[in-house]
């Protein structure tokens, strides 16, 4: 399997730059806890230190085991924020030091696959949920199944996160521990709903009632400004696939057949989901100008009061509270509406894995064990703005203190991750291109909108993806 997989590595590495929006564009930095622990304990902030370099091999010095770790820019100050969360662990485990390197999302995949093939990587690495199966298929990751008891067993986690830790159809081994969740829910303006006669408690329940609510919102004016019912990014964004996924699933569609080798993104069900979503734009319920923008720009439109609704992540809550506190009081959240085949929400995020080349596996396991505790999970997501993976955290004040998180808690049972197969990462480039073509069709790039052309693009995408899944 490793030999067959090498051809996928090259294709997947091309994906990194197109999907780099998973985090801030932070340069790679190597920071030792010894160098910054004092500052972290004082004010939770540090200056960037060090320079971009390969992470040195783990070593032991002054009686301490140095555990090397790669993370992505998950928060505003990645090193300092992470080490703030780790401070209680380091205080109680004086025999361990952590050297953290922050990888930019744009270069992370290349560095991770290089480490996987060379055997010269860190002890621990953060992996996006769609990356775990790919790196595990290269034979580079330690099986963590044996340490799940330290976390409280599989039942400790939100169930939808667990499939992302395995290679689908290739055994029961778990090659990651789920670290945090990235999912999208509906954010809406309470005042616009009231003006339009929309009841958020009932009118966002299903696709049909959601569409009817958007129709009521069309033409509503707030403070002398007409607002668009729904604003979403189109093809100029790293979220293209994520934004389509719930509509495909909600219509009964899938991305890959049960054989894990055949793309079915062109099935009638998948097509109906794509058609329903995109025709919100062609019918004037979704802003066409917004479709030219990326996620950050669309969120800015919503935050400035120009849109009644958007689908976005839990990190939007912190942005609203920080930048638009008055507007935040007018915002509500709701789970993704249910389609004819049920209610589904995209679940992404990241896990933590241990390279099998690590010389410090036990110390690495202790670090991961700590990061799976409810206290550490909540502390980190307060800084990052995503959601914890450990179920016990949702019974803490993490949810009760912030009403907008309630919809995200409710949505946990409807979460669904992409198929955890080795070829998924490389296929995302093809899916991104195909779904971008779908948006071009809606926006008139090829002339008048033609539903049958959307079907043609999906068929082409399915054929190209199937080739990848069979390499």
N, C-alpha and C positions, 0 to 999 in steps of 0.2 A: 504493500500500500504506500509506503514511503516513496518508492521509485515512481509510481504513477502520479504521486502528488507533486513532485517537483515541477511539473509543467504548470500546475495551478499556481504555484508560488509567484511566478513571474507575472501572471495575469492579475493575481490578487494585489500585488504591490502597486499596480497602476490605480487601484481603487483608493489608496490612501489619500491622495490629494483631492479627489472628488468628494470624499466623506469626512474631510478634516474638521468639519464644523462640530464634531462631538465635544470639543473643548476649546478653551482660549488658545490663541496662537502664541504659546509660551515656548521659549527656547529651551533646549535640553540643559538641565543643570544637575550637578551632582552635589549633594549636601549631606554632611555627616551630622548625626544627632549630637555628637560631642561638640561640634562647632556652634550649634544654634540652640541647644537645650536651654541655656540660661535665658536668652532673649525670648524664646517661646513661653517659658514660665512667667516672664515679666509682663509681656504685652501681646503675646500671640502673633508677633510679626518678626520677620527677619529680612535682611537684605539678601538679594540673590548673590550666591558665592560660587566660586568654581567656574569652570568653562566646559563647553561641550566636549565630551570625551567618552570613550568606551568605559563602561563600568568595570573597575578592577575586580579581579577574583576575590571572593570572600576570604577573609583571613582572621586570625585571632591575635589580639594584641592587648597587653596589660591585663590579661585574664578575661578579656571580653571577646565574645564572638561578634564579628561584624557581619551583619546580614545585609546584602545588597538588594535593592528593590527598585523596580521601575514602575512609575505611575504616570498618568496623563494629567494635563492641567484641568483637574476636576473642579477647581474653585479659583477665586481671585488671586490668592497667594498659595499656590499648590504645596510648596515645601513646608512653609510655616503652618498652614492650616492642617496638613497631615500630621506634622510633628506635634501640634497642639493636642490633637486627638490621641496621639501615642504617648503623651507625657505621663499619664498614670501608669501605663504598662512599663515604661522605661524606669520609672521610679521604683517599681516593685520587682523589676528584673534587671538588677545592676550588672548581670553577666552578659547582657546583650546590648549592642549598639546597632543602629540602622543607618545605612548610607542610601539616601534617596536620590534617584535621578528622575527628573521630569522630562518625559518625551513629548514633543509636539505631535499632535494627532497626524499631521501631514507626513511625518517621517517614521512614526512608530512602527507601522507594519513592516517596513523594510528592515528596521533594526531587530524587531522581534524574530522575523524569519531568518535573518542572518545568525542570530544567537541560537536559534533552534537547529540550524544545519551545521553550525560550527562547534556547538557544545560549549561556547564561551559566552554565557549570559549571566544575568543576576540570579540570586536565589529565588526571589519572588517577582512575578510580573503581573501587572493589571492587563487583562484582555477584555476587549469588547465581547459581548455575548455571541456575536457572529464569528468571532475569531477563534474561540476555544476549540471547536471541532477541527478547524484547519491546522492549528499548531499541534494538537493532540495526534492528528493523523500523520504528522511527520515523526512521531515517536519521541517528542521532545519533552513531554510533560509527565510529571509524577501522578500516579493514581492516588487521589485523596480520599477515596471511599473509606479507608480505614480510620480516618480522623473525624468523620462526620459525627461520631458519638460525642466528640468534644464540643460540638456546636449544639447538642441537644437532638441529634438525629436529623434525618431529612424533613421530618414533620416540623422542625423549627422554622423552616423557610416558607415564604409565599410559594405555593405549588407551581405556579407558572414559570418560576425562575429555574427550577431544577432541570428541565430538558436541555437548557443551554450549557450545562456542565458536562454533557456527554457527546459521543458521536452516535447519532441516530442509527439504530440498526446494527451497531457493532459491539454490543456488550453492555454490561452494567457499570463499567468503571466511570468514576466522576473525576474529571481533570481540572475542576475549578470549584471554588466556593463562591456562591453568589454574593456580590458586595453591595451593589446598589441598583435600583430600578429606574429606568427612563420610560415613562409612559405619557400619553397625551389624553387630556380630558377637555370638556367644553368650558370655556370661560365666557360669561355673558354679562351684559349691562342690565342691572335690575331696573334702572329708570327707563331704558328703552323698551324693555319688556312690558313695563306698566303702561307706557304711552301707546304701545301697539296692541294691548289687550292680550298679551302672551302670559300664560301661567307656567313658569319654569318647572314647577313640580310635576306637571303632566305633559306639557307640550314638547319636551325634549326627550321623551321616552322612546319613540320609534323614529325610523327614517321618515315615514309619512307625516307624522305630527311635527317633526323637526322642520321639514320642508314647508309645511303649512305655517309654522311660526315665522320662518324667514320671510315668507310671502307677506305676512302681516307687518313685519318690520320694514319692509321696503317702502321708502318714501318718508319714513319717520324723521322729523327734524328735532334736534336737541341743541339748545342754545344757538339757534339760528343756523345750524349746520346739519345738512342731510347726511345720515350715516348709512354705510353699506351694511346689509344684513349679516354677511359672512365675509371675512378676509382670510385668505390662505395663500402661502407661497406656491408657485408653480414649479417650473423646471429648473429655475436658477437657485437651487437650494440642495443641501445635502439630505434633506428629509423627504425627498420625492417618494421613495418606496414606503417609508414609514407612514406617510400621509394617505397613501392608497390602501395599505394593508387592511385596516379595519373594515373598509367598504367591500373589499374582495371577500374577506372571511364572513362578513355579515350577510352576504348574498349566498353563502354556501360554497364559495370558491376556495381554492388552495393555490399555493405556489408550486408544490411538488407532489406528485402522486405517491401512493403508499409504497411503491417500489423504490423510492428515494433516488430515482434515476431519470424520471420523466417530468418535465415541466408541464403544468396544467394551467398556467396563467391565462391561457386562451380559452378555457372552458366557458360554456354558456353562463355559468354562475359567476365566474370571475368577471366576465365581460359585463354582466348586468350590474355588478357592484361598481366597476369603473365608470360605466355609463351614468349611473345614478349620481355619483359624486361629481363628475365633470360637467354634467348638464345643469348642475346648480349654477355654474358660471354662464353657460350658454342661455339659460333662462333668466339671467339678470339678478340672481340671488347671491352670487359670489362676485366680489370685485374683480373685474378684468385687470385694471392697473396693478392690483396687489399681486396678481399671478406673475408679474415681471420681477417681483421682489424676492428677497430671501427671508428666512424665518425671523431674524432680528429686526428687519425693516417692517415686516408685517406686525410683529409684536409692538413695535413703536407706533404703528398706525392705531392699534387698539388702545394703547396706553395714552394716546393723544385724543381719544374720543371719536375717532373716525370710523369705527366698526362696532357693530352690536355684539358680534360673537367671533371667537377664534377657537381652534383646537390647538393646544400647546401643552408644554410640560409643567411640572410642579415648580420649576425654577422661576416661572413667571410670577408666582406669589411673592417671592422675596423682592423681585424687581418692582412690582407694584407698591409694596409696602415701603420700599426705600425711596423710589423716585416719584410716585404719585399717591401719597397716603390718603388724600381726599377722594381721589377716584377709586382707590381700593375698597372704600366703604360701599361703593355702588356696584361692586363686582361679585357675582356668584359663580359657582362651578357646578357642573353636572357630569355624570358618567357619559361615555360615548353612547349615542342612541342605538337601539336594537334594530337590526335588519331583519329581513324575512327568515333568515336561518339562525338568528340569535344575536346576542350582544357580544362584541369582541373589542378589545383594545390592544394595540401594539405594545409589547413589552420588550424593551431593550435594556441597556445598562452595561454593567461590567462585572467581571468576576476576578478572583485572585487565584493564580496558579503558581506551582513550584516547578522550576526546570529540573529534570532528572539529573542534570549535571551538577546540581547544587551540592556543596560540601557541608552545608549547614541545615539539613532538612528539619531536624527537630526544633531548632531555633526558629526556622521559618514557620513551622506548624504552630508554634506558640504565638507568634505575631498574628497569624491569620485567625487563630482561635480567639484572640482578644478582639480583633476587628469584627468578629461575628457576635459579640456580646451586645445586648440591647443598648447599653449606655454608649458604647463606641459607635454603634450604628447611628443612633440619634445625633450624637455630637458631630459626626462627620457630615451628615445630611443637612444639619442646620447651617453648615458652612458651604456646602455644595449646592443645595437646593433641589436635589433629586429625592428619591424615596428609599427607605431601608428595605432590605430583603427579609429580615427576621420578623416573623409574625407578631411576636410579643411587643414590638415597638409601637404597634398600632393601638395598643391599649394604654399607652402612656399619654402624657400631656402634649406630645409631639402633634397629635391630631386635635385634641380638645382645645388647645390654645389657639388654633388657627382654623376657623370655619371653612376656609377654602380647601383645606386638605381632606375634608370629609368625603367629597366625591371621589378623590383618589383612593381613599380607603375602601369605599364601596366598589370601586372598579377592579380591585385586586382579584376578585373571583372571576372576572371576565378577561383577564390578561392572557395574551397568546404571543409566544415568541416565534421567530422564523425557524424553519427546519434546521436542526443542528447537524448538518452534513458538511463534509469537507469542502465540497464545491460551492457552498453558498456564497462565500466571500467573493470569489471570482465572478460569479453570476450576477452580483449586484451591479457591476458595470453595465452589463447587458440590460438588466431590468431598468436601471436608471435611464439609459438611452431610450428604451422602448416606451416607458411611461412619459418621458419628456416629449417624445413624438406625439403621444396622445394629447398632451397639453397644446402642442403646436396646432393640432387639428382643431381643437376647441377654439383657439384664439385666431383662427383664420389664416395661419401661415401658408397653408396649402390651398387657400380659397375658402369657399363656404364650408361650414362644419358638416361632416358626413359621419354618422354613427358607424357605418360599415368600414370606414377607414380606421377607426379605433380598433375594430375587430382584427383588421389586417395587421396593424402594428403589434397587437398582442400575439397573434399567430407567429409572426416573425420572431418576436422575443422568446416565445416558448421553444421554437426550434433551436435557436442559438443557445439558450440556457441548457437544454437537454444535452447538447454536445458537451458542455462543461461538466455536467453531472456524471457523465460517463467516461471522463478521462481518467 
